Amino acid sequence: MIDFKSKFGRLALKQIQSEYFVWLTTVDSNGAPQPRPVWFIWEKDSFLVFSQKKAHKVKHIRKNPQVSLHFNTADKKGEKRLIVFTGTARLEKNAAPAHKIRAYMKKYKTGIAGLGATPEQFSSEYSVAIRIAPVKLRGWE
């Protein structure tokens, strides 16, 4: 369990609450890391991400649910505020669609419109819910 009450844990939680996207890294069938930026929300103690059904990340998670997540650093040199989570991802079969999740729509409604889609169209295209439970936190301020 991650201690979000520690100094670094509080910093990580603040980052979770302020960032627009996070880098999700899955592992392909050759064991190579495959990072990609994804939209997310934080719910209680896990990240929630939506994906297209045929996206590689979905295939990767089915074969190996171990993932990592990280944010961009606070400076161009990468020396300030490095936050990396490792954890386990699972595909949620009974999750509500993205457009029915208030926090997700509050955060990404403008982004969805920028894609030229309605919230319902987005939910239809990005219909796979991925729940990521972080297990470890590492990095520096």
ABEGO torsion letter per residue (X at the ends): XBBAABAAAAAAAAAAAABABBBBBBBBAAGBBBBBBBBBBBBGABBBBBBBAABAAAAAAAABABBBBBBBBABAAGABGBBBBBBBBBBBAABBBAAABAAAAAAAAAAAAAAGBBAAAAAAABABBBBBBBABBBEBX
